[in-house]
Amino acid sequence: MKKILKKIVIVILKWEAKLVLKRYRPKIIAITGSVGKTSSKDAIFAILSKFKTVRKSNKSYNSEIGLPLTILGLPNGWNSLFIWAENVFRGLLLFLKKQSYPEYLILEVGVGKPGDITKNIAPWLHPDIVVITRFPEKPVHVEFFKSVNEIIEEKSALAYAVRPDGVLVLNHDDDKVYSLHNKSTSRTVSFGERENATYRVVHPRHLLKKYKGMEVVSSLNFKLEYKGNTFPVILPEVIGLHYVTISLAAIAVACEVGCDLLGSIEAIKDYRTPPGRLSLIDGINGSVIIDDTYNSSPIAAEAAVEVLAEMKCNRKIAVLGDMLELGKFTEEEHKILGEKVASVANLLVLVGPRSKFIAEGAINKGFQQENIYHFNSSLETGNFLKNNVQEGDIVLMKGSQGIRLEKAVEAIMEHPELKEKLLCRQEKQWKKR
């Protein structure tokens, strides 16, 4: 019964969203790709909100139901029929009675199964700007697709949905992404490190600082080349080199909608990554936690390990949970991650049944088996870490959403009273799971 009601609600809310778009005519910026969607959305918002009235997708509202909720400015009703009924009423009221509405909508568009974009979104959502972040060689969320190429085709459909006078903003460093400029009639700009990129990054690097007797990565900077000029860009509280291209994409979007370039570069300084995305948190016993527990994929996990590799400390502890939704690539990709982390970590703590393949990969590269610990849950992991984390340790936490490694972070935070502010998935609905 609930499934039937949910389908009815989705149909109604989608219908209301279409009506609202026709009435208020906001400019739509839609973001898709296999990695970096949420971060790109937040970075674009960080800049655009300084110049325009803007609304962005809440957290990762990127699904068939998430998009209408964002367009209508409504909350997720979860399992409450009352909230969903109220949402339907408020959506209709927004159409019938003129209200203040954002100039720009920044929408994250995800794919969970075939048809999510081609059948459910592209036929009615016609963005003014489409940003495509990356189509990695390594698989992400492929359980319901026969191949990585099927996912690419599904996500590429958003590029063909852009308005005739719209703009495609493409990652120039990814051949599969950039090839879309040959298949679309829309105007195209690009971002990346390659020489011909419209918005080109040069000399990206981390800056390190002394902290608790260690050297920790603290910020990012790079130079932006645009139309023959070079501009310095700094992200003072962001780590992870992949955020360079994310911030570059945001600057590109801001410029394409008419924002001042220097003002956009200044505005990006205020960008902060959400909880659970390469956040540095003080740990017990003088340790430091790299909290990257929001979600995981082969490319994101590799990026997190690379951040850990740059740090200088007493011991590097890599806490790695299962990477979910990899389908037939599960064993291979976990082994590859194990091979990557083998030369970086001193201690390997693994969580979940699939992570045994991480151990196999690490051991194949010479990692000592006695320095590998395996647990079935994040709570067991947290208890182990509480008794083993020492002064001068840096602890990387990385795992897919379903592993819930934020619980292990909470166990070794120096200030657990700040968990509501610093950790991901602290909402009541998540606490019940």
SVG drawing of the C-alpha trace seen along z (x, -y; Angstrom):
<svg xmlns="http://www.w3.org/2000/svg" viewBox="-4 -41 60 53">
<polyline fill="none" stroke="black" stroke-width="0.4" points="0.0,0.0 2.8,-2.4 4.5,-1.8 1.4,-2.6 0.9,-5.8 4.5,-6.8 4.1,-6.4 1.0,-8.5 2.7,-11.2 5.7,-11.2 3.4,-11.7 1.6,-14.6 4.7,-16.3 6.4,-16.0 3.3,-17.5 3.3,-20.4 7.1,-20.9 6.5,-21.3 3.7,-23.9 5.9,-25.8 8.8,-25.9 6.4,-27.3 5.1,-29.9 8.3,-31.2 10.8,-30.4 13.9,-30.1 17.3,-29.5 18.2,-25.8 21.7,-24.5 21.8,-20.7 24.8,-18.6 25.5,-15.0 28.4,-12.6 29.7,-9.6 31.7,-11.5 31.6,-15.1 28.0,-16.0 27.1,-17.1 30.4,-18.9 30.0,-20.7 26.5,-21.7 27.7,-23.1 30.6,-24.9 28.4,-26.5 26.0,-27.6 28.8,-29.1 29.6,-31.5 26.2,-32.1 24.5,-32.9 26.7,-35.9 25.3,-37.4 21.8,-35.9 18.8,-34.4 19.5,-30.7 18.2,-27.3 20.1,-24.1 19.2,-20.5 19.1,-19.6 22.0,-17.2 21.9,-14.6 18.3,-15.2 19.1,-13.9 16.5,-11.3 13.1,-11.3 11.4,-12.5 14.3,-14.7 14.2,-17.0 10.5,-17.9 11.0,-18.4 13.9,-20.9 11.9,-22.7 8.9,-23.0 11.1,-23.9 9.6,-21.0 11.1,-18.6 11.4,-14.8 8.4,-13.2 10.2,-10.0 7.5,-7.6 5.0,-10.3 1.8,-10.2 0.9,-13.5 4.0,-15.3 3.6,-14.0 0.0,-15.1 1.1,-18.5 3.7,-18.6 1.1,-18.0 -1.0,-20.9 2.0,-23.3 3.1,-22.4 -0.3,-23.3 -0.4,-26.5 2.9,-27.6 1.6,-27.4 -1.8,-29.0 -0.6,-31.9 2.4,-33.9 5.2,-33.8 8.9,-34.8 10.9,-32.3 14.7,-31.9 16.2,-33.2 18.4,-30.0 17.9,-26.4 21.0,-24.2 19.9,-20.6 21.9,-17.5 20.8,-14.7 21.8,-11.2 21.2,-7.7 20.3,-4.6 18.8,-2.5 18.2,-2.5 15.7,-5.2 16.2,-7.5 17.3,-10.4 16.2,-9.2 12.6,-8.4 12.0,-10.2 13.9,-13.5 15.1,-14.5 11.6,-14.6 10.5,-17.5 13.6,-19.1 15.3,-21.4 18.3,-23.0 19.9,-26.3 23.3,-24.9 24.4,-21.3 27.6,-20.5 29.1,-17.0 31.8,-16.2 33.4,-12.9 32.8,-9.5 35.4,-7.3 36.9,-4.2 36.3,-2.6 32.7,-1.6 30.4,-3.5 26.8,-2.3 26.7,0.3 24.5,3.0 21.5,2.3 23.5,1.7 25.1,4.2 28.2,2.0 29.9,-1.3 29.0,-2.5 25.3,-2.1 25.7,-4.4 27.5,-6.9 24.8,-6.8 22.1,-7.3 23.9,-10.3 24.8,-11.8 21.0,-12.2 21.0,-15.3 23.4,-17.0 20.9,-16.5 18.1,-18.0 19.8,-21.4 17.9,-24.3 18.9,-25.3 20.4,-28.6 21.9,-26.8 25.5,-25.9 27.3,-22.6 30.1,-22.8 32.3,-19.8 35.3,-18.3 38.0,-18.6 40.3,-16.1 37.8,-13.3 37.7,-12.2 34.3,-10.6 32.8,-13.7 34.4,-16.1 33.4,-14.1 29.8,-15.2 30.7,-18.6 30.8,-16.8 27.3,-15.3 25.5,-18.3 24.4,-21.5 24.7,-23.5 27.5,-26.0 30.2,-24.3 32.9,-25.5 35.3,-23.2 37.4,-23.1 40.4,-21.1 44.2,-20.8 44.5,-20.3 45.9,-23.1 42.7,-23.8 40.3,-24.0 38.3,-27.2 38.9,-27.5 42.3,-25.9 44.0,-25.0 47.7,-25.0 50.0,-24.2 47.3,-22.6 48.8,-21.7 48.0,-21.1 49.4,-23.4 50.5,-21.6 50.5,-23.0 52.0,-21.9 49.4,-20.6 49.7,-18.5 53.3,-17.7 52.2,-16.4 52.1,-17.9 48.6,-17.8 47.1,-18.9 45.1,-22.1 44.1,-23.9 44.3,-24.0 45.6,-26.5 46.0,-26.7 46.2,-29.2 43.3,-29.7 44.1,-30.5 41.3,-32.2 41.4,-34.2 45.1,-34.7 45.1,-35.9 46.2,-34.1 44.4,-34.3 45.5,-32.8 42.7,-30.8 42.8,-29.5 40.4,-27.2 41.5,-27.8 39.7,-25.0 39.4,-22.3 41.5,-19.3 41.6,-16.7 43.0,-17.6 39.8,-16.6 38.2,-19.7 40.4,-21.8 38.3,-20.8 35.1,-21.0 35.9,-24.7 37.0,-25.3 33.6,-24.0 31.9,-26.3 33.8,-29.4 33.1,-28.4 29.3,-28.3 29.4,-31.6 31.1,-33.3 28.8,-31.8 25.7,-33.2 27.4,-36.7 29.1,-36.8 32.3,-38.8 35.3,-36.5 37.3,-38.2 34.3,-38.2 33.7,-34.5 37.3,-33.7 36.8,-35.6 33.5,-33.9 34.9,-30.4 37.0,-31.0 33.8,-30.6 33.2,-27.1 33.3,-24.4 32.9,-20.7 29.9,-19.1 30.3,-16.8 31.9,-13.5 33.8,-14.7 37.5,-14.8 36.9,-16.8 39.6,-17.1 38.4,-16.4 40.3,-16.3 40.6,-12.7 41.2,-11.3 44.7,-11.0 46.1,-13.8 45.1,-12.1 43.6,-13.6 40.7,-12.1 40.2,-12.4 36.5,-12.0 35.4,-10.9 32.5,-8.7 29.7,-10.3 30.0,-7.6 32.7,-5.7 33.6,-4.6 36.9,-3.4 38.0,-6.8 36.9,-8.6 38.6,-6.0 41.8,-6.4 41.7,-10.2 41.3,-9.8 44.3,-7.5 46.3,-10.0 45.5,-12.7 46.6,-10.4 49.8,-9.7 50.7,-13.5 50.4,-13.7 53.4,-13.3 52.8,-11.7 53.6,-8.9 51.2,-6.3 48.7,-6.3 45.6,-4.2 43.4,-3.5 39.8,-2.5 38.2,-1.3 34.7,0.0 32.9,1.8 32.4,0.0 28.8,0.9 26.9,1.1 29.8,2.2 28.2,5.4 30.6,7.7 33.5,5.3 33.3,5.7 36.2,8.0 38.5,6.4 38.0,2.8 38.4,3.7 41.7,5.5 43.0,2.5 42.2,0.3 44.2,2.7 47.1,2.4 47.0,-1.4 46.8,-1.6 49.5,0.9 52.3,-1.6 50.6,-4.3 49.1,-3.0 50.8,-1.5 47.6,0.1 44.7,1.3 41.2,1.6 38.6,3.1 34.8,3.0 32.2,5.2 32.3,8.5 33.6,7.1 36.6,5.4 38.3,8.8 39.3,8.2 41.1,5.0 43.1,7.2 44.0,9.5 45.2,6.7 47.3,5.2 48.9,8.5 49.7,9.1 51.7,5.8 53.6,6.9 51.5,5.5 51.9,7.4 48.8,9.5 49.3,8.9 48.7,5.2 45.2,5.9 42.1,5.9 38.6,6.8 35.2,6.0 31.6,6.6 30.2,3.3 31.2,-0.3 30.4,0.0 32.9,2.8 35.4,0.7 34.8,-2.3 35.4,-0.2 38.7,1.2 39.9,-2.3 39.1,-3.7 41.6,-1.3 44.3,-1.6 44.5,-5.2 47.6,-6.9 49.1,-10.4 50.5,-11.3 48.1,-9.0 46.2,-10.2 43.1,-8.0 41.4,-8.0 37.8,-6.9 36.3,-5.9 33.3,-3.7 30.1,-3.6 26.9,-5.1 25.5,-1.7 28.6,-0.9 27.8,-4.0 31.4,-4.7 30.4,-8.0 29.6,-5.9 33.2,-4.9 34.3,-8.5 32.0,-9.5 33.7,-6.9 37.1,-8.5 36.2,-12.2 37.9,-14.4 34.6,-16.4 31.7,-14.0 29.3,-16.8 30.0,-18.4 28.8,-15.4 25.6,-17.1 27.7,-19.8 30.6,-17.8 29.3,-14.3 27.1,-13.2 23.8,-11.4 22.8,-12.9 19.2,-13.4 16.5,-11.5 15.6,-9.3 19.2,-8.1 19.6,-7.6 16.8,-5.0 18.6,-2.9"/>
</svg>
